[in-house]
Amino acid sequence: MRSGRVMILCLLILAQIDLYACAKMVRKGGCTPFLSKAPQVKRKKMKVNLKSGCTYLTGIKPSGSIHLGNYIGCLNPIINLEAKRNAHFEKGKTKKTVKIYKIILIADLHSLTSLDNLPTLRKNVVDSVNTILSLIIDMYVKKKKYIQVFINNVKLEHLLQLGKTNQLLKEEMFQQLTRGNTNRVCQFYSFLKNASGNESSYVKHNSDTSHTQNIPCSDTDTPFKIHLEKKNEQNERTKIKKKIKQKHYFSIFRQSDIAQHTSLYYLINSFTSVNMLNKHVHVKNVPKNKSVALLSYPNLMLADILLYKPDYLIVGVDQKKNAEVMKTISKKINSYFPHMISLPKIFPSKFYVQIMNLDGQQKMSKHSSDDLPANVKNAHNIIYLFDEKNIIEEKIKKSKTDNYNELIYAQPDRKEINNLINLFFFFYHYKMGGLPLHLSEPGRDVSPLTQLADKLFQTKQEQTKHNKCTSFSAASKDETNYNDHVTSSEKVYPQVAMDNKCEEEKLHPSRNNINPNINPQIGNQILSCYNNNYATFKYELSHLIYEHFLFPKYVYSVLQSDGGNLVNHVLREGRKCLSRRAAKTFKNFKKRLNI
């Protein structure tokens, strides 16, 4: 009888739970808890793709001047990273300000793997910080209407009031260097010409006043000019309204200023075997004079990451092997102390591809495998950020290509030209993003290729579709498009895959310097405007590179004239900001190890 009552009571409780989907347990006056209907909570969809409060970490070795490989792989992703409004949700204003934390580590201890860097290490640190500050200021000047920048918890405007740098953010200087009102110059590109070949569409570039090759714009039609400027201002206002108010907190500091890096590095060495590090690629590639610092390079990287616990790690493709070693060490530590280490995710950049030297054989690096100095061995194969225009033109002109005379992307066994096209797509992407809105409006007398800029990158569905491609057709002589060689299919045929194993290896993206995020069909449509003319392509590529760094180059020259006062102030404040955080993390790590 008693069991029957219990069963009936259970059935009544289940019925009440089923009746009220949003049920919760409550107590009244310390009595037995009972079920009551909870008020339904309206869940608001987030309108921000990027999570507020995320921390991003990257590091750069001060072993020389910063080149395009450093910029595209590390500095550009972390500096220009911003929160964007999701188009799938309803339009509306968000009062909440998104906060993004960015840590840039000046890894001077990592550069000690080679003792040749010691005499110029202090100078290279100052040069690297000046370059990073100039790139941050360039980003801020372009996006200051919706982004606030803090460097080591100091607002950028207050920081630039030190010395001569306060003139950078004056409105007159901004107009002169970014819009070119005093000396307006036009530069025509093949991908901006219309179908008839007229040069009616142009790019106002940042301020190339020192070269007479460019064609100045005529300012005769004053009424049309005023009307065009008003329309551009209206378009700019609507563009700013779509952006999200956000604050970017940069932390720039020197690795050797915080002692916890080497302390944690020593503790990690205790869990690492020498045999595991000897098998690593970065050690095998060095034929002689291997140092212990080079051997335990991934251990110091792991210490850098664990001290600040970032959500995302921004590194180049060449650091994949070091990431594998860090995973192995982390698993070993977690086997002794469970759930002690959790590594961050690697940030997926659109241009997550290894930038090679201009010969297309080795990665763009300041070092050389031979005993010759790096500036003698690789000077003609490396493009530095602030090279002069004639130097960039000469280096690009002498860059290695091939004998096919076909400007086509994502072809097998053509890694030299694929590397140059990767550079072109990077600067083309930012050039098209900086175009005035009236040039990209539909119906204008501009090239239809301007509408392809947003379609250049593949979606995740398109990438998975290309990954499933297993059958390859024999290409005829007339076929010049990469997509004609590949036919995608959802079904997998093992026999076909075995027969075409060699062709699949030829199309390996990393071996052929192919960016898997780029749609080859759209990319080849953009390249078709050059009509396989290598000379025009190389000239316009060199001009795109030079234009991209015009304003940062000017800022860099002003910072250099400051005598290093601003750099010393930034590094001093960076040590104050992050030393407490690193000390707290290291203390917790020692507790887990019973030290």
C-alpha positions in Angstrom: 0.0 0.0 0.0 2.8 2.3 0.9 4.8 1.6 -2.2 1.7 2.3 -4.3 1.4 5.8 -2.8 5.1 6.4 -3.5 4.5 5.4 -7.1 1.5 7.8 -7.4 3.5 10.6 -5.9 6.4 10.0 -8.4 3.9 10.0 -11.3 2.5 13.4 -10.1 5.9 14.9 -9.9 6.8 13.7 -13.4 3.6 15.1 -14.7 4.3 18.5 -13.2 7.8 18.5 -14.7 6.4 17.6 -18.1 3.7 20.4 -17.7 6.2 23.1 -16.8 9.2 22.8 -19.0 11.0 25.6 -17.2 10.8 24.2 -13.7 13.0 24.9 -10.8 13.4 23.8 -7.1 12.4 26.3 -4.5 12.2 26.4 -0.7 9.7 28.3 1.4 10.3 28.7 5.1 12.7 25.8 5.3 10.0 23.3 4.2 10.3 20.5 1.8 11.3 21.8 -1.7 8.5 21.7 -4.3 8.3 22.5 -8.0 7.0 25.8 -9.3 7.0 27.4 -12.7 10.0 29.6 -13.4 9.7 32.7 -15.5 10.8 32.1 -19.0 14.1 33.9 -19.8 14.5 35.5 -23.2 17.9 34.5 -24.6 19.4 37.3 -26.6 21.6 36.2 -29.5 25.1 37.7 -29.5 25.8 40.1 -32.2 29.6 39.8 -31.9 31.6 37.0 -33.6 34.5 37.7 -31.3 34.2 36.9 -27.6 34.7 39.9 -25.4 37.6 39.6 -23.0 39.6 37.1 -25.1 43.4 37.2 -24.8 45.7 36.8 -27.8 49.5 36.2 -27.5 52.3 36.4 -30.0 56.0 36.8 -29.9 58.7 38.2 -32.2 62.4 37.7 -32.0 64.5 40.9 -32.1 67.2 39.4 -34.3 67.0 42.0 -37.1 64.7 44.2 -39.0 61.1 43.0 -39.3 60.3 41.5 -42.7 57.1 40.5 -44.5 57.2 37.0 -43.0 57.0 38.4 -39.5 54.3 40.9 -40.5 51.9 38.6 -42.3 52.4 35.7 -39.9 52.3 37.4 -36.5 52.0 41.2 -36.3 49.3 41.8 -38.8 46.8 39.3 -37.3 47.2 40.5 -33.7 47.2 44.2 -34.5 44.3 44.3 -37.0 42.2 41.7 -35.1 38.8 43.3 -34.3 35.3 42.3 -33.3 32.8 42.3 -36.2 29.0 42.3 -36.2 27.4 39.1 -37.4 25.3 39.5 -40.5 23.0 36.6 -39.5 21.5 38.5 -36.6 19.2 41.5 -36.6 20.6 44.9 -37.0 20.8 47.0 -33.9 23.0 49.0 -31.7 25.0 47.4 -28.9 25.8 49.6 -26.0 28.3 47.1 -24.6 31.9 47.8 -25.5 34.0 44.8 -26.5 37.4 44.4 -24.9 40.2 42.6 -26.5 43.5 41.9 -24.8 46.6 41.5 -27.0 50.0 40.5 -25.6 53.1 41.1 -27.8 56.2 39.5 -26.4 59.6 40.8 -27.5 61.4 37.5 -27.2 65.0 38.6 -26.7 65.8 35.3 -24.8 64.8 33.3 -27.9 67.2 35.2 -30.1 70.1 34.0 -28.0 70.0 30.7 -29.8 72.7 32.3 -32.0 75.4 34.4 -30.2 75.8 36.5 -33.4 72.8 38.4 -32.2 74.3 39.6 -29.0 76.2 42.8 -30.2 73.0 44.2 -31.8 70.4 42.8 -29.4 69.6 46.0 -27.6 69.4 48.0 -30.8 67.1 45.4 -32.4 64.8 45.5 -29.4 64.3 49.2 -29.8 63.9 48.8 -33.5 61.3 46.1 -33.1 59.2 48.1 -30.5 59.3 51.2 -32.7 58.1 49.1 -35.7 55.3 47.5 -33.6 54.2 51.0 -32.3 54.1 52.4 -35.8 51.9 49.6 -37.0 49.6 50.0 -34.0 49.3 53.8 -34.6 48.6 53.1 -38.3 45.7 50.8 -37.3 44.4 53.3 -34.8 44.4 56.2 -37.2 42.3 54.2 -39.7 39.9 52.9 -37.1 39.9 55.5 -34.3 36.2 56.3 -34.8 35.2 53.0 -33.2 38.4 51.6 -31.6 40.2 52.8 -28.5 43.8 51.6 -28.1 45.6 51.2 -24.8 49.3 50.3 -24.6 50.2 48.8 -21.2 47.0 50.3 -19.7 47.9 53.8 -21.0 45.7 55.4 -23.6 47.5 55.8 -26.9 46.8 59.6 -27.1 48.4 60.1 -23.7 51.3 57.9 -24.6 52.0 59.9 -27.7 52.2 63.2 -25.8 55.8 62.2 -24.8 58.3 64.0 -27.0 57.6 64.7 -30.7 55.0 61.9 -31.2 51.9 63.9 -30.2 51.8 65.5 -33.7 51.0 62.1 -35.3 47.3 62.3 -34.3 46.7 65.9 -35.3 43.9 66.2 -37.8 46.1 68.1 -40.3 48.7 65.3 -40.3 46.0 62.7 -40.6 44.5 64.4 -43.7 47.9 64.8 -45.3 49.2 61.3 -44.9 46.1 59.2 -45.1 43.9 61.0 -47.6 46.5 63.0 -49.4 44.5 66.3 -49.7 47.6 68.5 -50.1 49.4 66.3 -52.7 46.8 64.1 -54.1 48.3 61.3 -56.2 46.6 58.5 -58.2 48.0 55.1 -59.0 46.2 52.9 -61.4 46.1 49.1 -61.1 45.2 46.5 -63.6 42.6 45.0 -61.3 40.8 48.4 -61.0 40.5 49.1 -64.7 37.1 48.7 -66.4 36.4 46.3 -69.2 37.2 48.9 -71.9 40.6 49.5 -70.4 39.9 53.1 -69.3 41.7 54.2 -66.2 38.6 55.7 -64.6 38.8 53.8 -61.4 41.7 54.7 -59.2 43.2 54.2 -55.8 44.1 57.2 -53.7 47.2 56.1 -52.1 48.6 57.2 -48.9 51.2 59.9 -49.8 53.7 59.1 -52.5 55.0 62.6 -53.0 58.6 61.8 -53.7 58.1 60.0 -57.0 57.3 61.7 -60.3 56.2 58.6 -62.1 52.7 58.9 -60.7 49.9 60.9 -62.4 48.4 63.7 -60.3 44.6 64.1 -60.2 43.0 67.2 -61.6 41.1 69.4 -59.3 39.4 71.5 -61.9 35.8 70.2 -61.4 35.2 71.9 -58.0 31.4 71.3 -57.8 31.8 67.6 -58.6 34.6 67.4 -56.2 32.6 68.9 -53.3 29.6 66.6 -54.2 31.9 63.6 -54.2 33.5 64.4 -50.9 30.1 64.9 -49.3 28.9 61.5 -50.6 32.1 59.9 -49.3 31.5 61.3 -45.9 27.9 60.0 -45.8 29.2 56.5 -46.9 31.9 56.6 -44.3 29.3 57.5 -41.6 27.1 54.5 -42.5 30.2 52.3 -42.6 31.2 53.4 -39.1 27.7 52.8 -37.7 28.0 49.1 -38.6 31.1 48.7 -36.5 31.2 47.8 -32.8 32.7 50.0 -30.2 35.7 48.2 -28.8 38.8 48.7 -26.7 42.1 47.0 -27.6 44.5 46.6 -24.7 48.0 45.9 -26.0 50.7 44.6 -23.6 54.2 45.1 -25.0 57.1 43.9 -22.9 60.6 42.4 -23.0 60.9 38.7 -22.2 64.1 39.1 -20.1 62.4 41.8 -17.9 60.3 39.2 -16.2 62.3 36.6 -14.3 59.4 34.0 -14.1 60.1 33.1 -17.8 63.4 31.5 -17.0 62.2 30.1 -13.7 59.3 28.3 -15.3 61.5 27.3 -18.2 63.8 25.4 -15.8 60.9 23.6 -14.2 59.6 22.5 -17.6 63.1 21.2 -18.5 62.8 18.8 -15.6 59.9 17.0 -17.5 61.7 17.0 -20.8 64.1 14.3 -22.1 67.0 15.1 -24.3 66.2 12.3 -26.7 62.8 13.8 -27.5 64.4 17.2 -28.3 67.2 15.7 -30.4 64.6 14.2 -32.7 63.0 17.5 -33.4 63.3 19.1 -36.8 64.7 22.5 -35.7 67.6 20.7 -34.1 68.3 18.4 -37.0 68.5 21.3 -39.5 71.5 22.8 -37.7 74.6 20.8 -38.7 77.0 22.0 -36.1 77.4 24.3 -33.0 74.1 23.4 -31.5 73.4 25.3 -28.3 71.3 24.2 -25.3 69.1 27.2 -25.9 68.3 25.9 -29.4 67.7 22.4 -28.1 65.2 23.6 -25.5 63.6 26.3 -27.6 60.1 24.8 -27.4 60.4 24.6 -23.6 60.8 28.4 -23.3 57.9 28.9 -25.7 55.8 26.7 -23.4 56.8 28.8 -20.4 55.8 32.0 -22.2 52.4 30.6 -22.9 51.7 29.2 -19.4 52.6 32.4 -17.6 49.8 34.4 -19.3 47.2 31.7 -20.3 46.0 33.2 -23.5 42.8 32.0 -25.3 44.5 32.1 -28.7 48.1 31.8 -29.8 49.1 33.7 -33.0 52.2 32.0 -34.5 53.4 31.4 -38.0 53.1 28.1 -39.9 56.8 27.4 -39.3 56.1 27.0 -35.5 53.9 23.9 -36.0 56.7 21.6 -35.1 57.4 23.5 -31.9 53.7 23.3 -31.1 53.9 19.5 -31.4 56.8 19.4 -28.9 54.9 21.6 -26.5 51.9 19.2 -26.7 54.1 16.3 -25.9 55.7 18.0 -22.9 52.2 19.1 -21.7 50.9 15.5 -21.8 53.8 14.3 -19.8 53.3 17.0 -17.1 49.6 16.2 -17.0 50.3 12.6 -16.5 52.0 13.5 -13.2 49.6 16.3 -12.3 46.2 15.9 -14.0 44.6 18.9 -15.7 47.5 21.1 -14.9 48.3 22.5 -18.4 45.8 23.4 -21.1 47.3 24.8 -24.2 45.5 27.6 -26.2 44.1 27.3 -29.7 46.1 28.5 -32.6 44.3 31.5 -34.2 43.1 30.7 -37.7 44.1 33.6 -39.9 43.0 34.0 -43.5 46.6 34.1 -44.5 47.9 31.2 -42.4 50.5 30.2 -45.0 54.3 30.2 -44.7 55.8 33.2 -46.5 58.9 32.1 -48.4 62.0 33.9 -49.6 61.8 35.5 -53.0 63.5 32.4 -54.4 60.5 30.3 -53.1 62.7 27.6 -51.5 63.1 28.5 -47.8 61.0 30.5 -45.4 61.6 34.2 -45.2 64.0 34.5 -42.4 66.8 36.7 -41.2 69.0 33.7 -40.6 71.1 31.6 -42.9 72.1 28.0 -42.7 75.6 28.8 -43.8 78.3 30.6 -41.9 77.8 33.8 -43.8 76.0 36.6 -42.1 72.3 36.9 -42.6 72.4 40.3 -44.1 74.9 39.1 -46.7 73.3 35.8 -47.5 69.6 36.6 -47.7 69.4 40.4 -48.2 68.2 40.1 -51.8 65.6 37.5 -50.9 63.9 39.3 -48.0 61.6 42.3 -48.2 61.7 44.4 -45.0 58.7 46.5 -44.0 60.3 49.9 -44.5 62.4 49.3 -47.6 62.5 52.0 -50.2 60.4 51.8 -53.3 63.3 51.2 -55.7 64.7 48.5 -53.5 61.4 46.7 -53.3 61.1 46.9 -57.1 64.6 45.5 -57.6 64.0 42.6 -55.3 60.6 41.7 -56.8 62.0 42.0 -60.3 64.8 39.6 -59.5 62.6 37.2 -57.7 62.5 33.6 -59.0 59.6 32.5 -61.1 59.4 29.7 -63.8 59.4 29.2 -67.5 55.6 28.5 -67.9 54.8 32.2 -68.6 51.3 31.6 -67.2 50.1 33.6 -64.2 48.0 31.0 -62.6 47.6 30.2 -58.9 47.5 26.8 -57.1 49.4 24.9 -59.7 51.6 21.9 -58.7 55.4 22.3 -58.9 55.2 26.1 -59.2 55.9 27.1 -55.6 58.0 30.2 -56.7 55.1 31.9 -58.5 52.6 30.7 -55.9 54.7 32.5 -53.2 54.6 35.8 -55.1 50.8 35.4 -55.7 50.3 34.8 -52.0 52.0 38.2 -51.3 49.9 39.8 -54.0 46.6 38.5 -52.6 47.5 39.7 -49.1 48.1 43.3 -50.1 45.3 43.2 -52.7 42.9 42.2 -49.9 43.8 45.2 -47.8 43.9 47.6 -50.8 40.4 46.6 -51.8 39.3 47.0 -48.2 40.5 50.5 -48.2 38.8 51.6 -51.4 36.3 54.4 -51.2 32.8 53.1 -51.1 31.6 54.9 -54.2 34.1 52.9 -56.3 32.8 49.5 -55.2 29.1 50.4 -55.7 27.3 48.3 -58.4 26.6 50.1 -61.6 29.8 52.2 -61.5 32.2 52.3 -64.4 34.8 50.1 -62.7 36.3 46.7 -63.2 34.0 43.8 -62.4 37.0 42.3 -60.6 36.3 44.7 -57.7 33.3 42.6 -56.8 35.4 39.5 -56.4 37.4 40.7 -53.4 34.9 39.4 -50.9 34.7 36.0 -52.6 38.5 35.5 -52.6 38.4 33.4 -49.4 36.6 30.1 -49.2 34.0 29.2 -46.6 34.4 26.1 -44.4 31.9 24.2 -46.6 33.9 25.0 -49.7 37.2 24.0 -48.0 35.7 20.6 -47.0 34.4 20.2 -50.5 37.8 20.7 -51.9 39.3 18.3 -49.4 37.1 15.6 -50.6 38.4 15.9 -54.2 39.9 12.5 -55.0 39.6 12.1 -58.8 41.8 13.9 -61.2 41.3 14.3 -64.9 44.1 14.5 -67.4 44.6 18.1 -68.4 44.8 19.1 -72.1 47.2 21.7 -73.4 44.5 24.3 -73.7 43.5 24.0 -70.0 45.0 26.8 -67.9 42.7 26.9 -64.9 43.5 24.9 -61.8 39.9 24.0 -61.2 39.8 22.1 -64.6 42.2 19.6 -63.1 40.1 18.7 -60.2 36.6 17.3 -60.0 35.0 17.0 -56.6 32.8 14.1 -55.6 31.1 13.1 -52.3 31.9 9.4 -52.9 35.4 8.1 -52.4 36.8 5.6 -54.8 39.9 3.9 -53.3 41.1 2.6 -56.6 41.1 6.1 -58.2 42.8 7.5 -55.1 45.6 4.9 -55.3 46.1 5.5 -59.0 46.4 9.3 -58.5 48.4 9.3 -55.3 51.3 11.0 -57.0 49.1 13.8 -58.3 47.6 14.4 -54.9 51.1 14.7 -53.5 51.9 17.3 -56.1 48.9 19.4 -55.1 50.0 19.4 -51.4 49.3 23.0 -50.3 52.3 23.4 -48.0 54.8 21.9 -50.4 53.6 24.2 -53.2 53.1 27.4 -51.2 49.3 27.3 -51.7 47.0 29.0 -49.2 44.1 26.6 -48.6 41.8 29.5 -47.6 41.9 31.1 -51.0 39.5 30.1 -53.7 41.7 29.3 -56.7 39.0 30.0 -59.2 38.3 33.5 -57.9 42.0 34.1 -57.5 42.7 33.2 -61.1 39.9 35.5 -62.3 41.6 38.4 -60.5 45.0 37.4 -62.0 43.5 37.3 -65.5 43.6 41.1 -65.7 47.4 40.8 -66.2 47.2 38.6 -69.3 50.2 36.5 -68.1 52.4 39.6 -68.1 55.0 38.9 -65.3 56.6 42.3 -65.6 53.4 44.3 -64.9 52.4 41.9 -62.2 55.7 42.3 -60.4 55.7 46.1 -60.8 52.2 46.4 -59.3 53.1 44.0 -56.5 56.1 46.1 -55.5 53.9 49.2 -55.5 51.2 47.5 -53.4 53.9 46.6 -50.8 55.4 50.1 -50.8 51.9 51.8 -50.5 50.9 49.5 -47.6 53.7 50.8 -45.3 53.8 54.4 -46.2 52.1 55.8 -43.1 53.8 53.3 -40.7 57.1 54.2 -42.3 56.6 57.9 -41.5 55.6 57.1 -37.9 58.6 54.9 -37.5 60.9 57.8 -38.6 59.3 60.1 -36.0 59.7 57.4 -33.3 63.3 56.9 -34.2 64.1 60.6 -33.8 62.7 60.4 -30.3 66.0 58.7 -29.2 64.3 55.7 -27.6 62.5 57.5 -24.8 59.1 56.3 -25.8 60.4 52.7 -26.2 62.0 52.7 -22.7 58.7 54.0 -21.2 56.7 51.4 -23.0 58.9 48.5 -21.9 59.1 49.9 -18.3 55.3 50.0 -18.1 54.9 46.6 -19.7 57.1 45.1 -17.0 54.9 46.7 -14.3 51.7 45.4 -16.0 52.6 41.8 -16.4 55.1 41.1 -13.7 52.4 40.6 -11.0 50.4 38.3 -13.3 53.4 36.2 -14.2 54.4 36.0 -10.5 51.0 34.8 -9.5 50.9 32.1 -12.2 54.3 30.9 -11.3 53.4 30.7 -7.6 50.4 28.5 -8.4 52.5 26.3 -10.7 55.0 25.7 -7.8 52.2 24.8 -5.5 50.9 22.1 -7.8 54.5 20.7 -8.0 54.7 20.7 -4.2 57.7 23.1 -4.2 
